Amino acid sequence: MVKYSREAANPTKACKAQGVDLRVHYKNTYETAQAIKGMTLKTAQAYMQDVCEKKRCIPFRKYKGTIGRTPQAKEFKMSQGRWPVKSAKIVLGLLRNAEANAEFKNLDTENLYVYHVQVNAAQQGRRRTYRAHGRIGPYMNCPAHVELILQEKEESVEKPEEEEKPKKFTKKQLAMRRLKVG
């Protein structure tokens, strides 16, 4: 059993999916995952599909240095955004996997939303590049771990009205009230 950084409030109404050492850039995948947090399953899948087709962008909020501006980011009240297709396809695959897990647990897939998504940087891969004057430099890659928890939305139950209890005052408060009245 793999340990997730967070558990669902009700594990019987939730499903999980995880990708380890995925060969996608950590920073792009982080921004992609943050964009779908809190969305319903169908909305998130449609959004990732639109990102792959470059109809909608992923807003870059944290890792935004030297990120170009696009009018598509206005949807999120941002100016910077990109279309990380590889990351979007990976996240879309995880959403499909989580949906299959939900169907296996007999959950209502129409009622699922992204409860938790987390991206961590995985161990870097090492290659070498050849530099001037016979030197060798590092040529690293930055893979990522992604974990995802989908949960069924709970129906809101109205709180029954309680009878108002009479307010209790201390002796000091009663004395102060008497002074104000008198």
C-alpha positions as CSV (number, residue, x, y, z in Angstrom):
1,M,0.0,0.0,0.0
2,V,1.4,3.4,-1.1
3,K,1.2,6.2,1.4
4,Y,-0.5,9.4,0.2
5,S,0.2,12.7,1.8
6,R,-3.5,13.1,2.6
7,E,-6.4,10.8,3.2
8,A,-10.0,11.3,2.1
9,A,-12.5,12.3,4.7
10,N,-14.6,9.3,3.8
11,P,-12.4,6.6,2.1
12,T,-15.5,4.7,0.9
13,K,-16.7,7.7,-1.2
14,A,-13.2,8.5,-2.7
15,C,-10.8,7.0,-5.2
16,K,-7.1,7.5,-5.8
17,A,-4.6,7.5,-8.6
18,Q,-0.8,8.0,-8.6
19,G,2.0,8.4,-11.0
20,V,5.6,7.9,-9.9
21,D,8.8,9.1,-11.7
22,L,6.8,10.5,-14.6
23,R,9.0,11.9,-17.4
24,V,7.4,15.3,-17.5
25,H,8.7,18.6,-16.2
26,Y,7.9,19.1,-12.5
27,K,7.1,22.8,-12.8
28,N,4.7,22.4,-15.8
29,T,3.0,19.5,-14.1
30,Y,2.7,21.4,-10.8
31,E,0.9,24.3,-12.5
32,T,-1.3,21.9,-14.5
33,A,-2.3,20.1,-11.3
34,Q,-3.1,23.3,-9.4
35,A,-5.3,24.4,-12.3
36,I,-7.7,21.4,-11.9
37,K,-7.8,21.4,-8.0
38,G,-11.4,21.5,-6.9
39,M,-12.9,20.9,-10.4
40,T,-15.4,18.2,-11.0
41,L,-14.1,15.1,-12.9
42,K,-15.8,15.8,-16.2
43,T,-14.9,19.5,-16.1
44,A,-11.2,18.7,-15.4
45,Q,-11.1,16.1,-18.2
46,A,-12.7,18.6,-20.7
47,Y,-10.2,21.3,-19.6
48,M,-7.2,19.0,-20.0
49,Q,-8.5,18.1,-23.5
50,D,-8.8,21.8,-24.4
51,V,-5.3,22.4,-23.2
52,C,-4.0,19.6,-25.4
53,E,-5.8,21.2,-28.4
54,K,-4.5,24.7,-27.2
55,K,-8.0,26.1,-26.9
56,R,-7.5,27.1,-23.2
57,C,-4.2,27.7,-21.3
58,I,-2.8,26.7,-18.0
59,P,-2.3,29.8,-15.8
60,F,1.3,29.9,-14.3
61,R,1.0,31.2,-10.8
62,K,4.1,30.0,-8.9
63,Y,6.8,29.2,-11.5
64,K,6.1,32.2,-13.7
65,G,9.5,33.6,-14.5
66,T,10.0,34.2,-18.2
67,I,6.5,32.8,-19.0
68,G,4.9,34.6,-22.0
69,R,1.6,36.4,-21.7
70,T,-1.6,35.2,-23.5
71,P,-5.1,36.5,-23.6
72,Q,-6.4,33.0,-22.7
73,A,-5.1,33.5,-19.2
74,K,-7.7,36.3,-18.6
75,E,-10.2,33.6,-17.8
76,F,-8.2,33.0,-14.5
77,K,-7.5,36.7,-13.9
78,M,-3.9,36.2,-14.8
79,S,-1.8,37.3,-17.7
80,Q,0.8,34.5,-17.9
81,G,0.0,31.1,-19.2
82,R,1.2,28.2,-21.3
83,W,0.0,25.0,-22.9
84,P,2.0,22.1,-21.4
85,V,0.6,19.4,-23.6
86,K,2.8,16.6,-22.2
87,S,1.8,17.4,-18.6
88,A,-1.9,17.8,-19.6
89,K,-1.8,14.3,-21.2
90,I,-0.3,12.8,-18.1
91,V,-2.8,14.4,-15.8
92,L,-5.6,13.4,-18.1
93,G,-4.4,9.8,-18.0
94,L,-4.4,10.0,-14.1
95,L,-7.9,11.3,-14.2
96,R,-9.0,8.4,-16.4
97,N,-7.3,6.0,-14.1
98,A,-9.0,7.5,-11.1
99,E,-12.3,7.3,-12.9
100,A,-11.8,3.6,-13.6
101,N,-11.0,3.1,-9.9
102,A,-14.2,4.9,-9.0
103,E,-16.3,2.7,-11.3
104,F,-14.6,-0.3,-9.7
105,K,-15.7,1.0,-6.3
106,N,-19.2,1.6,-7.6
107,L,-19.0,5.4,-7.1
108,D,-21.1,7.9,-9.0
109,T,-18.6,9.4,-11.5
110,E,-20.9,12.3,-12.3
111,N,-20.6,13.4,-8.7
112,L,-16.8,13.3,-8.3
113,Y,-14.5,16.2,-7.8
114,V,-10.7,16.7,-7.4
115,Y,-10.4,16.7,-3.6
116,H,-6.6,16.5,-3.5
117,V,-3.8,16.7,-6.1
118,Q,-0.1,17.0,-5.3
119,V,3.0,17.1,-7.4
120,N,6.5,16.4,-6.0
121,A,9.8,16.6,-7.8
122,A,11.3,13.2,-8.3
123,Q,15.0,12.2,-8.4
124,Q,16.7,13.9,-11.3
125,G,18.1,11.8,-14.2
126,R,21.7,12.4,-15.1
127,R,23.2,12.8,-18.5
128,R,26.2,14.6,-19.8
129,T,26.8,17.3,-22.3
130,Y,30.1,18.1,-23.9
131,R,31.4,21.7,-23.4
132,A,34.2,23.8,-24.8
133,H,37.9,22.9,-24.0
134,G,37.2,19.3,-23.3
135,R,35.0,19.8,-20.3
136,I,31.8,17.9,-19.5
137,G,28.7,19.6,-18.0
138,P,25.6,18.1,-16.4
139,Y,22.4,17.5,-18.5
140,M,19.7,16.8,-15.9
141,N,16.0,16.1,-16.3
142,C,13.3,16.9,-13.7
143,P,10.7,14.2,-13.5
144,A,7.7,14.3,-11.1
145,H,5.5,12.3,-8.8
146,V,1.8,13.0,-9.0
147,E,-1.0,11.9,-6.6
148,L,-4.7,12.5,-7.0
149,I,-7.7,11.9,-4.9
150,L,-11.3,12.2,-6.2
151,Q,-14.2,12.4,-3.8
152,E,-17.9,12.3,-4.1
153,K,-19.6,15.6,-3.3
154,E,-21.7,15.3,-0.1
155,E,-25.3,16.5,-0.3
156,S,-25.8,19.6,1.8
157,V,-28.2,19.0,4.7
158,E,-30.0,22.0,6.2
159,K,-29.3,22.6,9.8
160,P,-32.4,22.4,12.0
161,E,-33.3,25.6,13.8
162,E,-32.5,25.6,17.5
163,E,-34.5,27.4,20.1
164,E,-32.7,30.5,21.3
165,K,-31.5,30.0,24.9
166,P,-31.9,33.0,27.2
167,K,-28.7,34.9,27.6
168,K,-27.0,34.5,31.0
169,F,-25.4,37.5,32.5
170,T,-22.9,37.7,35.3
171,K,-23.5,39.8,38.4
172,K,-21.2,42.4,37.1
173,Q,-23.0,42.6,33.8
174,L,-26.4,42.9,35.5
175,A,-25.0,45.7,37.7
176,M,-23.7,47.6,34.7
177,R,-27.1,47.3,33.0
178,R,-28.8,48.7,36.1
179,L,-26.5,51.6,36.0
180,K,-27.2,52.4,32.4
181,V,-31.0,52.2,33.0
182,G,-31.1,54.1,36.2
